[in-house]
Each structure stands twice: as C-alpha cells, then as structure tokens.
Amino acid sequence: MMLQRTSLAIALALATTLALSACSNNDTASGSAPMPATSAPASPPVATPPAAPESPVPVSVASVDLGTAVGANQEVTSPTTTFTPQDTIYASVSTLGSGNATLEAKWTYQDGQSVKDDTKSIAPTGPATTAFSISKPDGWPVGDYHVKISLDGKQVASKDFSVK
C-alpha cells in the first residue's frame, strides 16, 4: 500500500508541476521567447505649414472731409461745408489698405456745371490721406456745389457744400 501512496504522491507532484509551468508563461509553451515590455514608438512631430502671407487689403475710401485748410498730413484742419467766395476748398480723402490706385475728384456747381476734375495716383501701404482743392482768385459764385470721389474709376463717395 505504501507503494501506491508513493506512486500517487509522485503523480500528484508531477501533475502540479506541469500545471504550474503551463500557467506561468503561455509564450514558453508555444515555443516562442517572451517579449520584453516596450512602449509605443513616439509619433514624429507634425510639421505645421508656414502661415500663408496675408493678402494685402485693397485700397478703399474710408471718408471724405471738406474744409478751408489742411495740415501737413493732408487732413482737413478747419472742417466746414459752407464757404465764402474767396476760400480755397479742400476735400481730404482718407483711404485704407495698400496697393496702387487712382483717386479722382470731380467738382461741380449748381446743375452739374464742371468746375474741376483732378486725378491723383496713390500707392499707400496702410491708412493714408490725399487732399484735393479748388480755388478761384476772383471768387466763387454763390450757390450749391458738389464733389464726387472715385476710386479706380468707380464713384465711392460724394459731398455737397455751398458758397455764401
């Protein structure tokens, strides 16, 4: 009986050893070596495309002011829409944007009689001011006047004024 117990103990020990070795490493049972633990490879940095250069903003007329005088920056310093016959009359055209453009001032009297047409080529690189003027040494006739401002051939602003 002792031999049976010894055989049984050996069989039990062998079965336990086999079970433990099968559970401890599944890769070894399949014949492949265990894989070392590694982290995922780092992603290469994503290249940010260079910012597209800003397109220049085309020239546009922001405002037109009338007056009897302009400063060195061509802005009206004495704004008015009522003039005397002896005044020099200024139209100060403020623009935004950059590029080459053509400004035109068409001055008219009463029922559309032409007083003066004046054209200026400009090439601003940002906000700018361009002044136009009319004068008449022997004096302006009393009445209603009008100035139309065009940018590259398209009327963009107008102002009414009077001489009293």
C-alpha positions in Angstrom: 0.0 0.0 0.0 2.9 2.1 0.6 3.9 1.8 -3.0 0.6 3.0 -4.1 0.8 6.1 -1.9 4.3 6.9 -3.2 3.2 6.5 -6.8 0.2 8.6 -6.1 2.3 11.3 -4.5 4.7 11.3 -7.4 1.9 11.5 -9.9 0.3 14.4 -8.0 3.6 16.3 -7.7 4.2 15.8 -11.4 0.7 17.0 -12.4 1.1 20.1 -10.2 4.5 20.9 -11.7 3.1 20.6 -15.2 0.1 22.7 -14.4 2.1 25.5 -12.8 4.6 25.7 -15.7 1.8 25.9 -18.2 0.2 28.8 -16.3 3.3 30.7 -15.7 4.2 31.5 -19.3 2.0 30.9 -22.2 4.7 32.0 -24.7 7.1 29.4 -23.5 4.5 26.7 -24.1 4.2 27.8 -27.8 7.9 27.7 -28.2 8.5 31.5 -28.5 10.5 33.6 -26.2 8.7 36.1 -24.0 8.5 39.6 -25.4 10.1 42.3 -23.3 7.8 45.1 -22.3 8.2 48.2 -24.6 6.4 51.5 -25.0 4.8 52.5 -28.3 7.2 54.4 -30.6 6.9 58.2 -30.3 5.0 59.8 -33.2 7.1 62.0 -35.4 6.3 65.7 -34.8 3.6 67.0 -37.1 5.0 69.8 -39.3 2.9 72.9 -39.1 2.7 74.5 -42.5 4.0 78.0 -42.7 1.3 80.7 -42.3 0.2 82.0 -45.6 1.3 85.6 -46.1 -1.6 87.9 -45.5 -3.1 89.2 -48.7 -2.8 92.9 -48.9 -6.1 94.6 -48.3 -7.1 96.6 -51.5 -7.3 100.3 -51.2 -10.7 101.7 -50.2 -12.1 105.1 -49.3 -12.9 105.4 -45.6 -14.1 109.1 -45.5 -14.2 112.4 -47.3 -14.0 115.7 -45.3 -14.3 119.2 -46.6 -12.7 122.3 -45.2 -10.8 125.5 -45.7 -7.3 124.2 -44.7 -5.3 121.0 -44.5 -2.3 120.1 -42.4 1.0 118.5 -43.5 -0.7 115.1 -43.3 -3.3 116.3 -45.8 -6.2 116.0 -43.3 -8.7 118.9 -43.1 -7.9 121.1 -40.1 -10.8 123.5 -40.5 -13.9 121.4 -41.4 -16.9 123.0 -42.9 -19.5 122.6 -45.7 -20.2 126.4 -46.0 -17.5 128.5 -47.7 -17.0 132.2 -48.7 -16.4 133.2 -52.3 -12.7 133.8 -51.5 -12.0 130.4 -49.8 -9.8 127.6 -51.1 -12.0 124.5 -50.7 -10.3 121.2 -49.8 -11.6 117.7 -50.0 -9.5 115.3 -47.8 -9.9 111.7 -48.8 -8.9 109.1 -46.2 -8.1 105.6 -47.5 -7.4 102.2 -46.0 -5.5 99.3 -47.5 -2.4 99.1 -49.7 -1.6 99.0 -53.3 -1.7 101.2 -56.4 -4.9 103.1 -57.0 -6.2 106.2 -58.7 -8.4 108.8 -56.9 -10.4 111.3 -58.8 -12.3 114.4 -57.5 -15.0 115.9 -59.8 -16.1 119.3 -58.6 -19.4 120.6 -59.9 -21.6 123.7 -59.5 -25.4 124.0 -59.3 -26.9 121.9 -62.1 -23.7 119.9 -62.8 -21.5 122.5 -64.5 -18.0 121.2 -64.3 -15.6 123.3 -62.0 -12.6 121.0 -62.0 -11.6 117.3 -62.5 -8.5 116.2 -60.6 -6.8 112.8 -60.6 -4.1 111.5 -58.3 -2.2 108.2 -58.4 -1.6 106.8 -54.9 0.3 103.8 -53.6 -0.5 103.6 -49.8 0.9 100.9 -47.5 -1.9 101.4 -44.9 -4.1 104.2 -43.9 -3.4 107.4 -45.9 -5.0 110.8 -46.7 -5.0 112.6 -50.1 -6.1 116.2 -50.4 -7.8 117.8 -53.5 -8.5 121.5 -53.7 -10.2 124.2 -55.8 -9.7 127.9 -55.7 -10.8 130.9 -57.7 -8.9 134.1 -57.2 -11.8 136.3 -58.4 -14.2 134.4 -56.1 -16.7 131.6 -56.3 -20.2 132.3 -57.4 -22.7 131.9 -54.5 -24.6 128.7 -54.8 -24.6 124.9 -54.2 -21.7 122.7 -55.2 -20.9 119.0 -55.2 -17.7 116.9 -55.2 -17.7 113.2 -56.3 -14.8 111.0 -55.3 -14.0 108.0 -57.5 -11.5 105.2 -56.8 -10.2 103.4 -59.9 -13.0 104.8 -62.0 -15.9 103.9 -59.6 -17.7 106.6 -57.6 -17.3 105.8 -53.9 -18.2 109.0 -52.1 -19.7 112.4 -52.6 -20.2 115.6 -50.6 -22.5 118.6 -51.0 -21.3 122.1 -50.0 -22.3 125.7 -50.5 -20.7 129.1 -51.1 -22.5 132.0 -49.4 
